[in-house]
Structures are given as C-alpha cells and as structure tokens.
Amino acid sequence: MKILQPRLGAPEGLCQRRGARGTLVFVGGQIGWNAQARFESEDFIAQTAQALRNVRAVLAEAGAGPEHMVRMTWYVTSRDEYLARLPELGAAYREVMGRHFPAMTCVEVSALMEAQAKVEIEVTAVLPDTPST
C-alpha cells in the first residue's frame, strides 16, 4: 500500500490520503455494542473501543486487519466530548487498531439510529492483490 504524503500541513495523528490496489472491503457502520447487540457502557471511550473491536472483527471475517484500512468515517453525537477526550480516544484506538492510521473523516450528528450509541464507525479496507502462481 502506498501512503501519499500531504503537501499541506496535517494535524498530528491524521492521514489525509492513502492509495491502494486490491480487493475492496467495506465495513458498514459499527457502534459500541457487544455481539449480543447490548451496550455495556454509556461512556464515549468505552463505546468507541467496542465499535473499533467490532470493526476489527468484521475485517477479520474478510481476511483483513487494521493494516488494510484506507478510510474511516466516524459519526459522533458530541463534537465537544470527542475533542475533550482525544488523549483517551487515541489510547483506545491504538490499543485496538495499533499504529494503522487510514484517511479519516469525523462528523458530528444529532443522533444515531440506536438511541444509546455515541459513535458509529465505517471503514473501507483494501486487501492487496497477490501474485498468481
């Protein structure tokens, strides 16, 4: 996967562009509930960590991992909480996803379809083409 370096200054920890070739994997929005579709916490960071674990599990089903992610879109219900908790958020992200940073967009929304959800994350990943033998 080729990482395209931005010409403009980028905020620390963000990637503005990625290029890749291969099989596309699309992960629909994942929220912070467990495999039984139950929220274990009302906390933003706990829900985010669970949503990331859910993303990772869906990627694994497709034979992919965090290293294959090229794009993430986050929908959060509170911009203020997102910004206020960035250090905790970064730690939770690295714990689940490691140091794989795809291009990312974050959008504040008034609500998500599940009333308890505070975050929803969707991902596009690319599994590299493998040489035929």
C-alpha positions in Angstrom: 0.0 0.0 0.0 1.4 3.4 -0.9 1.0 6.2 1.5 0.6 9.6 -0.1 2.1 12.4 1.9 0.1 15.5 2.1 1.6 18.7 0.7 -0.3 20.7 3.3 0.4 20.5 7.0 -1.6 17.8 8.6 -2.7 17.7 12.2 -0.7 15.2 14.3 -2.1 11.7 14.2 -4.1 12.2 11.0 -3.6 10.9 7.5 -5.2 12.8 4.7 -4.7 10.4 1.8 -3.9 6.8 1.1 -3.6 5.0 -2.2 -4.0 1.2 -2.6 -4.8 -1.5 -5.1 -6.6 -4.8 -4.5 -9.9 -6.2 -3.3 -12.1 -3.6 -1.5 -13.7 -4.5 1.8 -16.5 -2.2 3.0 -17.4 -2.3 6.7 -20.8 -0.7 7.4 -21.2 1.5 10.4 -20.2 -0.3 13.7 -21.5 1.0 17.0 -20.3 0.3 20.6 -22.5 -2.7 21.4 -21.3 -6.2 22.0 -22.1 -9.4 20.0 -25.4 -9.7 21.7 -26.4 -6.2 20.5 -26.2 -4.8 24.0 -24.4 -1.7 25.2 -22.1 -2.4 28.2 -21.4 1.2 28.8 -22.8 4.7 28.3 -19.2 6.1 28.2 -18.0 7.5 24.9 -14.5 6.0 25.1 -15.8 2.5 26.1 -18.3 2.6 23.2 -15.6 3.7 20.8 -13.3 0.9 21.9 -16.1 -1.6 21.4 -17.0 -0.1 18.0 -13.3 -0.5 17.0 -13.3 -4.1 18.2 -16.4 -4.7 16.1 -14.7 -3.1 13.0 -11.7 -5.3 13.6 -13.9 -8.4 13.9 -15.7 -7.6 10.6 -12.3 -7.0 8.9 -11.1 -10.4 10.1 -14.1 -12.1 8.6 -12.9 -10.8 5.3 -9.3 -11.8 5.8 -8.2 -8.3 6.6 -6.9 -6.4 9.5 -6.3 -2.8 10.6 -3.2 -2.6 8.4 -5.6 -2.9 5.4 -7.8 0.1 6.3 -7.6 3.0 3.9 -10.5 5.1 5.0 -12.6 5.6 8.2 -15.7 7.7 8.7 -16.7 8.4 12.3 -20.1 9.8 13.3 -20.1 11.2 16.8 -23.0 12.6 18.8 -20.9 15.2 20.6 -18.0 17.1 19.0 -17.2 18.6 22.4 -16.8 15.2 24.1 -14.7 13.9 21.1 -12.4 16.9 21.3 -12.2 16.9 25.2 -11.3 13.2 25.3 -8.7 13.0 22.4 -5.9 11.6 24.6 -8.1 8.8 25.9 -9.5 8.2 22.4 -6.1 7.9 20.9 -5.0 5.4 23.6 -8.2 3.3 23.0 -7.6 3.5 19.2 -4.0 2.3 19.4 -4.9 -0.5 21.8 -7.4 -1.9 19.3 -6.0 -0.9 16.0 -2.3 -0.4 16.6 -0.5 2.2 14.7 -2.5 1.9 11.5 -3.9 5.3 10.5 -6.2 5.5 7.4 -7.5 8.7 6.0 -10.3 9.7 8.4 -13.3 11.9 8.5 -15.2 12.7 11.7 -18.7 14.2 11.6 -20.9 15.4 14.5 -24.5 14.2 14.1 -27.6 15.0 16.2 -28.3 11.3 16.8 -27.6 7.8 15.6 -30.2 5.1 14.8 -29.5 3.3 18.1 -30.5 5.8 20.7 -27.8 4.8 23.2 -25.0 4.9 20.6 -22.5 7.8 20.9 -20.3 6.8 18.0 -20.6 4.9 14.7 -17.6 4.0 12.6 -17.4 2.8 9.0 -14.3 1.6 7.2 -13.0 0.9 3.7 -10.1 -1.5 3.6 -8.1 -2.9 0.7 -6.6 -6.4 0.6 -3.6 -6.2 -1.7 -3.6 -8.2 -4.9 -1.5 -11.3 -4.5 0.7 -12.5 -7.4 -0.7 -15.5 -9.1 1.4 -18.7 -9.0 
